[in-house]
């Protein structure tokens, strides 16, 4: 099954790239949303 392996590798890389991009973009947003904003005195 060498053909299937060559087809799955790029697909897997794309999936990991998408997960990394999603984590980098949503991570900071979730952190900012979860952290309480100090009220201005």
Rosetta blueprint (number, residue, H / E / L):
1 X L
2 X H
3 X H
4 X H
5 X H
6 X H
7 X H
8 X H
9 X H
10 X H
11 X H
12 X H
13 X H
14 X H
15 X H
16 X H
17 X H
18 X H
19 X H
20 X H
21 X H
22 X H
23 X H
24 X H
25 X H
26 X H
27 X H
28 X H
29 X H
30 X H
31 X H
32 X H
33 X H
34 X H
35 X L
36 X L
37 X L
38 X L
39 X L
40 X L
41 X L
